[in-house]
Amino acid sequence: MARPRKTISAADPALLAAALEGLELQKARLEGQISAVRAALGIRRGRPAAAPPAEAAEAAKPQRRKLSAAARKRIAAAQKKRWADYRKKKGGSAD
């Protein structure tokens, strides 16, 4: 039968400090490997540019396409038909 694992207690700060140091070394090693892979892929990771002014941010947003009233009506009718079919198959009552 497997013995239960002992949990690390806060009573041993030296052990916790050593564990933290080891984990930070692993983290540094992994970050180095990640940056090497990014460099191989041509992905640059720099600091983000300063936030553009609000006016420039609004101008950079893509324009949404506008639907005509007739198109909205067709879409609404089709959706109502789909819901009616769903309710009919489900056996529930229609509005």
ROLODO-439607 format. One line per 10 residues: their letters; for each residue x, y, z of C-alpha. Coordinates in pm, whole numbers, plus 50000, padded with zeros to 5 digits. Each point is the difference from the previous one (the first is absolute). Example, Ala and Ser with C-alpha at 12.3 -4.5 7.8 and 13.67 -1.06 7.14 Angstrom:
BEGIN
as> 51230 49550 50780 ~ 50137 50344 49934
This chain:
BEGIN
marprktisa> 50000 50000 50000 ~ 50132 50346 49912 ~ 50103 50222 50285 ~ 49834 50341 50018 ~ 50212 50292 49888 ~ 50119 50247 50254 ~ 49906 50356 49925 ~ 50250 50282 50030 ~ 49930 50188 50314 ~ 50068 50365 50065
adpallaaal> 50205 49890 50302 ~ 50307 49938 49781 ~ 50087 50332 49831 ~ 50341 49874 49881 ~ 49834 49724 49800 ~ 49749 50242 49853 ~ 50275 50246 49908 ~ 50195 49724 49823 ~ 49689 49887 49815 ~ 49929 50357 49892
eglelqkarl> 50356 50044 49874 ~ 49980 49677 49801 ~ 49668 50096 49846 ~ 50132 50344 49904 ~ 50298 49834 49827 ~ 49764 49772 49808 ~ 49789 50300 49904 ~ 50305 50189 49871 ~ 50109 49694 49799 ~ 49655 49960 49849
egqisavraa> 49974 50370 49913 ~ 50334 49972 49820 ~ 49878 49703 49801 ~ 49675 50179 49915 ~ 50186 50306 49877 ~ 50226 49777 49787 ~ 49698 49838 49837 ~ 49838 50340 49945 ~ 50320 50124 49838 ~ 50007 49694 49775
lgirrgrpaa> 49641 50071 49897 ~ 50073 50367 49945 ~ 49767 50113 50277 ~ 50126 50309 50176 ~ 49883 50073 50348 ~ 50063 50356 50098 ~ 49835 50250 50223 ~ 49658 50106 49879 ~ 49984 50342 49844 ~ 49847 50283 50194
appaeaaeaa> 49622 50001 49984 ~ 49877 50209 49708 ~ 49772 50295 50069 ~ 49629 49920 50020 ~ 49930 50172 49669 ~ 50256 49786 49819 ~ 49863 49684 50164 ~ 49650 50074 49876 ~ 50127 50074 49650 ~ 50190 49668 49996
kpqrrklsaa> 49690 49793 50080 ~ 49868 49809 49699 ~ 49675 50133 49864 ~ 49702 49773 50055 ~ 49786 49920 49702 ~ 49650 50138 50019 ~ 49705 49782 49918 ~ 49704 50135 49819 ~ 49660 49987 50165 ~ 49891 49734 49751
arkriaaaqk> 50299 49782 50084 ~ 49933 50032 50374 ~ 49639 49901 49936 ~ 50104 49691 49800 ~ 50245 49895 50270 ~ 49738 50044 50275 ~ 49744 49799 49803 ~ 50247 49718 49940 ~ 50094 49989 50369 ~ 49634 49994 50105
krwadyrkkk> 49944 49710 49758 ~ 50297 49809 50145 ~ 49871 50049 50355 ~ 49650 49893 49898 ~ 50139 49681 49844 ~ 50210 49936 50312 ~ 49700 50041 50229 ~ 49787 49778 49778 ~ 50261 49720 50012 ~ 50045 50046 50373
ggsad> 49627 49971 50056 ~ 49968 50330 50181 ~ 49744 50267 49932 ~ 50070 50270 49744 ~ 49974 50363 50111
